[in-house]
Amino acid sequence: MRFDEETMSTASQQPAANPVAAPSAPGRTAEGEQITAIADTLVLAYGLHPAEITRIPEGTATDNYAVADETGRRHFAKVYRTREHLELERTSVELSEYCADGGVATARATRTRDHELIATHGRLPMSLWSYVPHTATAEGGLRGARYTGVGTAMGRLHHRLAAHRAAAPILAPGAAVCDVASARNSYEGLIHAFRNKPRLGEFEAWALEATLERQALLGGVERILASLPPLTVQVLHGDLSGPNVLLKDDDAAAFVDFRPPTPGYLAWEIARLGCDPSSVLANGVEGWLTGYTDLTLAYQDANPKASADDLVSSLRVGCAAVLCSTFPFSAPVKRPQIVDAALESYGRARHEADLMLLDQLPALEEALRDALL
């Protein structure tokens, strides 16, 4: 599970152990009511008759379900909890379709009978997706040949997105990747909030210690940012992290959960996926660097127009961006309801991995440059 952005399940996530059928008796549970509404929408909007609808036990911005229709075909349903941002959600689906039309591996959205990407006329707005079989997410970290497979697929993805009409690629100052002054203010506010709590739990005490450590590193982050060359800004996937990459064996079978088409730093999206903390810690820095080098070389082959500066600088960009982020240390203060053992484990791993990379950054970057140039 990721926690730096909203958490959405993907089309390959396994359903809950005990499938929930839509109830027909009075006294339905809230989830039962929702499943009934989903079934109604599937019939009316898609002409699809569900045999089974199963809740996928993840998702913070959407409620996600595995659907099997009467023919045995499987689907993935994403139910939106509010109608407030449906137009943005629609542009996200359109971006996924744009990439699929360009030969990028993505899950396909199923259009309604009215040829809409999101069904809006039922009780619950929802989108329906092809189910990508026999896959697992990259959430557990990359290893071995998966680095090459993911690098190739990500290069194709970014090559396609560079042609999107929303924004042409441009060069922008690398120093603007993140705002250190804003990060410093956020850390100071977080430290103040922790110190004013009557008592701190174990994770809160650790988060305060980690926050103080990161605050002390921000001067170094400013120097890292100042040393960056101009970097490419273009339309990106927008949420390219392990849970949104479906793997089949060692290849990337699909990218899912796109965000609306928005320009961002190419180097950051490469680093966000390639520098996944689980991958760094599981492989060790030396083993991880071998994999990351394979990823960037494969990326370069698949996206030959990509600047070498973006690839070489991705390590500095990744370190700086993560060190400027207060998440998940801020969760006990701002979103205590999401704090659980998984988030705590993620927070510790993210902090440890970033400090490991920061400590060896010059040597890592030199090795990457020698491989790419």
HELIX and SHEET records of a PDB file:
HELIX    1   1 ALA A   30  TYR A   46  1                                  17    
HELIX    2   2 LEU A   86  ASP A  101  1                                  16    
HELIX    3   3 ALA A  138  GLY A  140  5                                   3    
HELIX    4   4 ARG A  146  LEU A  161  1                                  16    
HELIX    5   5 GLY A  174  VAL A  177  5                                   4    
HELIX    6   6 VAL A  180  ARG A  195  1                                  16    
HELIX    7   7 GLU A  202  ALA A  226  1                                  25    
HELIX    8   8 GLY A  242  ASN A  244  5                                   3    
HELIX    9   9 LEU A  266  GLY A  274  1                                   9    
HELIX   10  10 PRO A  277  ALA A  302  1                                  26    
HELIX   11  11 ALA A  308  LEU A  323  1                                  16    
HELIX   12  12 ALA A  331  LYS A  334  1                                   4    
HELIX   13  13 PRO A  336  ILE A  338  5                                   3    
HELIX   14  14 ALA A  341  ASP A  359  1                                  19    
HELIX   15  15 LEU A  361  LEU A  372  1                                  12    
SHEET    1   A 5 PRO A  50  ILE A  56  0                                        
SHEET    2   A 5 THR A  62  ASP A  69 -1                                        
SHEET    3   A 5 ARG A  74  TYR A  80 -1                                        
SHEET    4   A 5 MET A 126  SER A 130 -1                                        
SHEET    5   A 5 ALA A 109  THR A 110 -1                                        
SHEET    1   B 3 ALA A 136  THR A 137  0                                        
SHEET    2   B 3 VAL A 245  LYS A 248 -1                                        
SHEET    3   B 3 ASP A 251  PHE A 255 -1                                        
SHEET    1   C 3 ILE A 170  ALA A 172  0                                        
SHEET    2   C 3 LEU A 231  VAL A 235 -1                                        
SHEET    3   C 3 PRO A 263  TYR A 265 -1                                        
END                                                                             
